[in-house]
Structures are given as C-alpha cells and as structure tokens.
Amino acid sequence: MKKLLFVLILCLLHVLNNSAQVVSSGKASVIINNKSKSGINTGFNEQAFAGQELTIGAAKFYALIIGINNYDDPLITPLDNPIRDAELFYKTLVSRYTFDEENVKFLPNAKMSEIVDALDYFTEIVLPADNFLIFYAGHGIWDPSSEIGFWLPSDARKNSKLAWFRNSTLRDYFREIKSKHTLLISDACFAGSILKTRSATVDAPLALGRLYDLQSRKAMTSGTLEEVPDQSAFLKYMIERLERNDQKYLSSEQLFSSFRIAVMNNSNAIPQFGEIRDVGDAGGDFIFILR
C-alpha cells in the first residue's frame, strides 16, 4: 500500500512539473502555461502566449503607412478604398498597440519622392533594437519578362517605369533599415512576388522570447502573382482581428493564421506569409504589443 501511494505521489509531481515550461533568452524569461488564452482563434493552441512577459527595453515601434487612391495618369484606374483602409489601420495601431503617433508616418496618395524620402528618414532613425512596419495599399504591377514586381506611386505613368517603385528597391531598404524586426503588409496586385516563401500555411512558432530575440524580415500579402480586388477582404479581416485581439503579445504569424481562412472563404485571393528574400531574416517574428 505504501509503495502504491509513493508511486501516485511521483506521478502527481511529474504532472505538476510539466504543467509549465520556462524558456529563457538573452532578453526575457518566459513562462508558458500550455493553456490557450481567450481571444482570436489562431488555429494553433501553442501560439497563445498566455502567462508570458516580454522585455523590450527602450525599443521603439515605427511604421510607414501608404494608401493610394488617385493617380495623375488618366490611363491608371483610380481606386476607392486604399486610403480608407490605411487610415483605419493607422488608427488601430496608434490607439491599441505600442506605436506612438510621432513614430508613424501616414502618406495618402504618396508620390515616388515621398516614399523614398520616408524610407530614407527611417533608415536614419531606426536603431538595431527597434521594430519597423511598412503598410502599402494601392496598385501593383508584375513584369513577367524581368520577373520584377512594382508598386505604383500616385505620380506613376502607365507607359513609363520612371516612377514605379521596384520590389528590389524595397528589399534594399530592408537591408539598410537596421531594425530588429521588420514587417511588410501589402495589399496590392502581385504583392506576393517579394516573398521567399509563398505557403498558405505556416509552421508552429518558437516560444515568444525566442521569436523576439531572433531578427526577422517578414511579409504578409493579399495574394500571390495575381490581381486582387479594390474591395479588400484581406485588409477587412486583418484589421478586424487587430481590433478584436485581447492578447498582450501577438506575432505576425499568429495574426496571419487568424484571418487567412476568412479571406479565402470570402474572396478569390489566397493571402501569403513568409520571409522577405535575402535581407537577413533569422527566424524571429514581429510582435504586436497591446498598450
């Protein structure tokens, strides 16, 4: 009888010992309770970072938000919704998450020079411990002969590439901007051309402390090498999830997996998530932090 009681006590201690794990990184000690937290449904219980605390020190969150409805060239069709979507995204970031207004630039109907000037500005001020997000909603073009994707600023001309903003130029800026984490959110035709991976599914993530400790250069886009509608289900559901989120820490991978199926069920687009090619992604992720 005593032997049986001793075995039962050992089993109980084993269960209690495995009910929580401690993960340490150079910047944070993270407790994982292995219980999902109420909030948005990500499809991955292990992604719910309940019970965790993240130390970011003096790191800042910067963002460049671009929405383009109108084009100088009458041959380029104007759009109805990008500026509205960009404004809503801006308001969500600064009101709910750790993006201070002075660290966010919003460029409606941006010209080529304004986009370049803004990226030059962030190149100068973003430090290696900081986080940088860039959001673009507007026209995009894919050149199949050169296999290069472009954004169309408001002063772009349909028959001249002089004011077309190349994906390769954007990647160059992602190398220059020495942030710890960079996230691109792009709602434009052919936006998926910038990705290294184009999978509609994502792998289970690392623990929170490790995700933040590793450098990242990630992108989520509204589609692959295809046209996407002006009325964006991608932005509708992404912003809705950000507004409804009640988790203190939300990785971009977690965010993407929470709305991907809704977009596919309500549009012909297949949203994409992955690393940006050849700009230093080391397997980490951008973390949205509630105020």
Helices and strands as residue ranges (DSSP letters): H 2-17, E 21-24, E 29-32, G 45-47, E 61-67, H 82-96, G 101-103, E 104-108, H 112-125, E 131-137, E 140-143, E 148-151, E 165-166, H 167-176, E 181-187, G 191-194, H 208-213, E 216-221, H 233-244, E 249-251, H 252-266, E 272-275, E 287-289
